[in-house]
Amino acid sequence: MMENIHNTLFGPLSKDYCFLFYVFMVINFIAIALVFAAIVGEIFLMKKIPVQLIVSEMGFIALSLVAYLQNRILHTMCVQVN
């Protein structure tokens, strides 16, 4: 009985779940593109860009890039293993 619970909660999922990694990867890529577009818009529209805004946007880009790369790697692994 414990093994059934263990397999249900922690066992491998079907190949259908690989699509989730793809969706998360696309969402992260869109987020990166939107932040880059916001940065370009700020450069042209704002006379003085606050340092806090630049730092927060760079931090968001860094986190989004890591999440994008992680989901891309996981999607590739998932598709090739199953």
C-alpha positions as YAML, in Angstrom:
chain: A
units: angstrom
residues:
- id: 1
  name: MET
  ca: [0.00, 0.00, 0.00]
- id: 2
  name: MET
  ca: [2.80, 2.45, 0.85]
- id: 3
  name: GLU
  ca: [4.48, 1.70, -2.47]
- id: 4
  name: ASN
  ca: [1.27, 2.56, -4.35]
- id: 5
  name: ILE
  ca: [1.03, 5.88, -2.53]
- id: 6
  name: HIS
  ca: [4.72, 6.55, -3.21]
- id: 7
  name: ASN
  ca: [4.34, 5.77, -6.92]
- id: 8
  name: THR
  ca: [1.21, 7.89, -7.14]
- id: 9
  name: LEU
  ca: [2.80, 10.93, -5.52]
- id: 10
  name: PHE
  ca: [6.43, 10.65, -6.68]
- id: 11
  name: GLY
  ca: [6.46, 8.24, -9.61]
- id: 12
  name: PRO
  ca: [7.15, 9.24, -13.20]
- id: 13
  name: LEU
  ca: [4.45, 11.01, -15.17]
- id: 14
  name: SER
  ca: [3.42, 10.27, -18.71]
- id: 15
  name: LYS
  ca: [4.92, 12.03, -21.71]
- id: 16
  name: ASP
  ca: [1.81, 14.23, -21.90]
- id: 17
  name: TYR
  ca: [3.18, 16.32, -19.02]
- id: 18
  name: CYS
  ca: [6.22, 17.36, -21.10]
- id: 19
  name: PHE
  ca: [3.94, 19.96, -22.65]
- id: 20
  name: LEU
  ca: [3.87, 21.83, -19.32]
- id: 21
  name: PHE
  ca: [7.61, 22.52, -19.58]
- id: 22
  name: TYR
  ca: [7.03, 23.87, -23.07]
- id: 23
  name: VAL
  ca: [4.23, 26.16, -21.86]
- id: 24
  name: PHE
  ca: [6.35, 27.50, -18.99]
- id: 25
  name: MET
  ca: [9.26, 28.04, -21.40]
- id: 26
  name: VAL
  ca: [7.05, 30.08, -23.75]
- id: 27
  name: ILE
  ca: [5.64, 32.13, -20.85]
- id: 28
  name: ASN
  ca: [9.15, 32.96, -19.63]
- id: 29
  name: PHE
  ca: [10.27, 33.91, -23.13]
- id: 30
  name: ILE
  ca: [7.29, 36.25, -23.51]
- id: 31
  name: ALA
  ca: [8.11, 37.81, -20.12]
- id: 32
  name: ILE
  ca: [11.70, 38.41, -21.23]
- id: 33
  name: ALA
  ca: [10.51, 40.02, -24.47]
- id: 34
  name: LEU
  ca: [8.05, 42.26, -22.63]
- id: 35
  name: VAL
  ca: [10.69, 43.47, -20.17]
- id: 36
  name: PHE
  ca: [13.10, 44.20, -23.03]
- id: 37
  name: ALA
  ca: [10.33, 46.13, -24.79]
- id: 38
  name: ALA
  ca: [9.65, 48.06, -21.58]
- id: 39
  name: ILE
  ca: [13.34, 48.91, -21.23]
- id: 40
  name: VAL
  ca: [13.53, 50.14, -24.83]
- id: 41
  name: GLY
  ca: [10.36, 52.18, -24.30]
- id: 42
  name: GLU
  ca: [11.79, 53.72, -21.13]
- id: 43
  name: ILE
  ca: [14.99, 54.66, -22.91]
- id: 44
  name: PHE
  ca: [13.06, 56.58, -25.56]
- id: 45
  name: LEU
  ca: [10.22, 57.97, -23.44]
- id: 46
  name: MET
  ca: [11.72, 58.79, -20.05]
- id: 47
  name: LYS
  ca: [14.18, 61.61, -19.57]
- id: 48
  name: LYS
  ca: [15.67, 60.12, -16.43]
- id: 49
  name: ILE
  ca: [15.29, 56.43, -15.58]
- id: 50
  name: PRO
  ca: [15.43, 55.68, -11.83]
- id: 51
  name: VAL
  ca: [18.23, 53.32, -10.80]
- id: 52
  name: GLN
  ca: [15.79, 51.18, -8.80]
- id: 53
  name: LEU
  ca: [13.75, 50.57, -11.94]
- id: 54
  name: ILE
  ca: [16.81, 49.50, -13.92]
- id: 55
  name: VAL
  ca: [17.97, 47.17, -11.14]
- id: 56
  name: SER
  ca: [14.53, 45.58, -10.73]
- id: 57
  name: GLU
  ca: [14.17, 45.04, -14.47]
- id: 58
  name: MET
  ca: [17.62, 43.51, -14.77]
- id: 59
  name: GLY
  ca: [16.81, 41.22, -11.84]
- id: 60
  name: PHE
  ca: [13.57, 40.16, -13.47]
- id: 61
  name: ILE
  ca: [15.34, 39.47, -16.75]
- id: 62
  name: ALA
  ca: [17.98, 37.39, -14.96]
- id: 63
  name: LEU
  ca: [15.35, 35.32, -13.13]
- id: 64
  name: SER
  ca: [13.28, 34.88, -16.28]
- id: 65
  name: LEU
  ca: [16.34, 33.77, -18.26]
- id: 66
  name: VAL
  ca: [17.19, 31.16, -15.62]
- id: 67
  name: ALA
  ca: [13.59, 29.91, -15.55]
- id: 68
  name: TYR
  ca: [13.46, 29.84, -19.37]
- id: 69
  name: LEU
  ca: [16.69, 27.87, -19.58]
- id: 70
  name: GLN
  ca: [15.60, 25.49, -16.84]
- id: 71
  name: ASN
  ca: [12.27, 24.76, -18.50]
- id: 72
  name: ARG
  ca: [13.95, 24.35, -21.88]
- id: 73
  name: ILE
  ca: [16.38, 21.80, -20.44]
- id: 74
  name: LEU
  ca: [13.61, 19.97, -18.59]
- id: 75
  name: HIS
  ca: [11.42, 19.88, -21.71]
- id: 76
  name: THR
  ca: [14.30, 18.47, -23.76]
- id: 77
  name: MET
  ca: [15.05, 15.83, -21.12]
- id: 78
  name: CYS
  ca: [11.38, 14.91, -20.79]
- id: 79
  name: VAL
  ca: [10.86, 14.48, -24.53]
- id: 80
  name: GLN
  ca: [14.02, 12.41, -25.00]
- id: 81
  name: VAL
  ca: [13.50, 10.10, -22.01]
- id: 82
  name: ASN
  ca: [9.86, 9.14, -22.47]
...
